[in-house]
Amino acid sequence: MQDFINDALIIETLQRAKDPEKARVREIIEKSRELRGLSPDEVATLLQTEDQELVQEILSTARFIKREIYGNRLVLFAPLYISNYCSNNCLYCGFRIDNRELERRALTMEEIADEVRTLEREGHKRLLMLCGENQARSSLDYFIEAIETAYATTTEKGGEIRRINVEIAPQSVEDFRRLKAARIGTYVLFQETYHHATYREMHPSGPKADFLWRLTAQDRAMQGGIDDVGIGALFGLYDYKYEVLGLIFHAMHLDSTYGVGPHTISVPRLEPALNAPAAITPPHPVSDDEFRKLVAVIRLAVPYTGMILSTREPAALRSEIFDLGISQISAGSRTNPGGYRQGDSDAFRAAQFNLGDTRTLDEVIYDITTHGHIPSFCTACYRLGRVGEDFMDMAKPGLIQKFCRTNAILTFKEYLQDYASDKTKIAGEELIERLLKETRGKKTKQLLETRLKKIEEGEHDLYI
């Protein structure tokens, strides 16, 4: 497949957009409110905007678009690392093959089941499953067996995993078909950096050194029948403005080729990792203000795409960034295999990277609830076939929210009923009561009231 990332074009686009006129910036901001997305030239203009008054207008518009498309819900998930054996030598990753001090582990199926039981008893319903790239210790057969194990593991109070998204190395079309058959949700893969020279420098050896094989992984996934794919860049490896445009060109490629843009865009920043020089000293560090801005610009550029924020970021900043366009968040995360069962949040010597937000799931839920967000564990769209093009047809005009809000409330009620601390339950019930009062449609309100009552009586997994 052809390389659709043109370094010279991206650099030229950014150069052309330098020192934009206020009127032009405001024209682009106003266009973004139509929820139709922006061109690379328009995105570059926003990225090159340094006038703080205009930057605040970009942030404000991102908040508006987030509410219009996704409302105030936040979908929660947990990453599940099953192996940290890896054949790559990425300079920013604790799993790199040259890290001789890393405690290597590949979980057995029973250990994976133990991890899943721990997560279920905290209230999780959605997982992102990950592992290092190593054919001997984390093959695709092993990974698929781990998926099957996680789905088959249940606990009391209706504890179960309802959807598993995956983030693993690029596969062939045929192997993506195998993942599709294993009932995965979204296939997620970060290009890490879209800048070719930086990519070569950061990946000196291993299969991941092949830029094009990685860049075209989402193409093969969609050719293999996977409806939804996620993309991302690791901010801090190269100029953040370049990386944002790389993401935009990637999204445009998928949309023009398959009629479906990326289901999610992830925006991780570099965090320290054991014996990972680029993570300890980022080549192009991104400040908090730049991070706020890049999240907001992506939200304006691709309003229909979900955005994911991990626990790399500290709690206070995460709470602020949620409003700028984030729709999915991880919570109570561990990045070392076996970390949930061990309850070891500081297992730096076995982890991929360090965590900025080490709060428990319940603590995160209490925080976002008291800030007016609706915690959601919804998996309805995957299970009802609202995926791929069908999902985008509803997401682009903002119609998906009519399902998301209702299902978020129902799954939140489940969490409050079965897992919440007393403090969180009080705050959550107050939020649900307020949301019921704000529900305008008579039929929707009646449906919510009926199903909330059923959940109180012990029913689970109710959705529309």
ABEGO torsion letter per residue (X at the ends): XBBABBAAAAAAAAAAABGBBAAAAAAAAAAAAAGAEBBAAAAAAAAABABAAAAAAAAAAAAAAAAAAAEABBBBBBBBBABABBABABAABAABAABAABBBBBBBAAAAAAAAAAAAAAGBABBBBBBBBBAAABBAAAAAAAAAAAAABBBBGGBBBABBBBBBBBBBAAAAAAAAAAGBBBBBBBAGBABAAAAAAABABEAAABAAAAAAAAAAAAAAGBABBBBBBBBGABBAAAAAAAAAAAAAAAAAAAGBBBABBBBBBBBBBBGBAAAABBABBBBAAAAAAAAAAAAAABAABBBBBBAABBAAAAAAAAAAGBABBBBGBBABBGAAAAGBAABAAABABBBABABBAAAAAAAAAAAGBBBBABAAAAAAGBBEAAAAAAAAAGAAAAAAAAAAAAAAAAAAAAABBAAAAAAAAAAAAAAAAABABAAAAAAAAAAAAAAAAGBBGBBX
